Structure formats: C-alpha cells, structure tokens
C-alpha cells in the first residue's frame, strides 16, 4: 500500500531530477508552466520548442509540461534556481518577490500603449531587466505579452475607485498588487490561480483582476459578470532558463535557444491580439457587462503608490524614469 502511494512522488522526483539531460547527442530540456494548453503563451512556448528542434536539426528537444504538472509558478522558479527544471514562464508580478527591481512592471499606468511597452521590452531597458535575472540564478530569454489587467466583479460594476470600497479582490502574490488594490479601497486577497473560480463562486472574494484572455479561458466570467477595462497595469510574462542549465549549454545551443525564444515572442503577440479580441466578444455574447471607466480617477488615486516606487531605490527610480522618457520620445 505504502509503495503504491509513493510511486507518483518518485515519478515526479525522477522527472525533475532528469532536467537538462543528454540522450546521446540530443540535449533535452524540461519546460514547465501553469497555463492550460490552449493559452497563447503555451502555444508560443510550443512554437519555441519546434523552432529549437528545427534549428538544431533535432539535437535540442524541449519537452513542455503545462497545467502546473511540475509545480506552481513560484515552485518552478525555485526549481530553476537549483537547476532541477530548465525553463519556465512567470508573471513579472511573481518574480518581484525574488528581486524587487521587477516591481517596475507593476507600476500602474506606466505604459502609454502597446507600442510603448513593446519598445521597452525589445530595447535596451528590456534586455537589462532580463539580464538582471542572473542575480537570482536565472537567465531571462524574452517577454510574452500578457495584455493589460482590469477588474472583474460579481455583484457590481467598477466605474470609479470608490466602487472597490469594501470588496475583496483576488490578487497575485505580489506586494505591488496588494498595495495597489488596498490603495484603491479594496481588500487585496492573494489566492493561487487554480482556486479563483471556487473563491468567486463561494464568495471568498468579490472579484479579481486580470487580462481578457485569462478572464475568458478560466471561465471566471461565468461567476463574475462585470468586467471594467480600466487597464491599470501591463504586467508581462517573462521566459526564464535556469542559469545553471544555460551555462551547461554550448555557445551554439545558447544561440539557438535565444533565437527560438525571440521568434516565439513575435508569434505570441499575434496570438495574443487575436485571443484578446475573441475573449471580449465571447464574454459579451454570454451577457457579461463590459465597462470602459474613466481612467483618470484611478491614476489620481494611485499617485501615492507611484511615489513609493520612486523612493524605494535609485535603481528602480532610474528604470521608471527611462521608461517614461521612452514614451515622451
């Protein structure tokens, strides 16, 4: 009986410990993440695996494990740090708990529009922030667009920050997200992604905040019937490879992995635009009320939080200022 119970755990341990293995001349990398296999980010990572196999003539194989098969986002980051899993994608809101410099992506209303954030991610600023992952034993490969985050609620629409007063709003395990919701008048409630539907259904939380594809694909719209597109943050997903894995690769393998990652990011942006348009249309047709609130009251209410970021460290302040200058330019 005990042996039967132990088998699944032994299988998981063997799966994890066999990370970055070499089967004769083939380098096998394990990529784990928490999304389901229909999500645009999963499709982009599968595309990266295809490109890496093609460019290496079959000598690099990336095995993709979706749906938290290898752990939650935080657990996967820790497994990457010790080299037990090779690659993962993580929201920058989660990574800020490992290095506070990534709070820069959680600054509300930092990005003017889509073009502005792509210019940041694809340019010098974005590369510097990817390279900062080395401080926590991670190598940043690229950014995946996760759109803009907005509030969705069960019982009342959010037209103004005052409408959040007294509402329990699910947030990621992110100090910045918690500060933001509390400052807007809500009660920030960190809950893992997989528990949100039940938490909404049972009234543990009154709402949450996320992008349109996630709102739709998670079926949270079945419970939360108001979606207020205030677009308070544009928090990217970041694709990381374990620094220990990266250092074990040859220079040619590193170039192939980076090229495949870069191409997957371009592919993902197209998928993301299509998924966003489809998500809004689908939830509308299901009867969800879509609200387009005036953003200025939210911007005004969050001004003190902006100053907190600016005062936190010189490094964070400089990144914020450089991103703003890029918008002005």
Buried (B, 14 or more C-beta within 10 A) or exposed (E): EEEEEEEEEEEEEEBBEEBBEEEEEEBBBBBBBBBEEEBBBBBBBBBBBBBBBEBBEEBBBBEBBBBBEBBBBBBBBBBBBEBBBBBBBBBBBBBBBBBBBBBBBBBBBBBBEBEBBBBBBBEEBBEEBBEBBEEBBBBBBBBBBBBBBBBBBBEBBBBBBEBBEEBBBBBBBBBBBBBBBBBBBBBBBEBBBEEBBEBBBEEBBBBBBBBBBBBBBBEBBEBBBBBBBBBBBBBBBBBBBBBBBBEBBEEEBBEBBBBBBBBBBEBBBEBBBEBBEBBBEBBEEEEBEBBEBEBEBBBEBBEEBBEBBBEBEEEBBEBBEBBBEBBEE
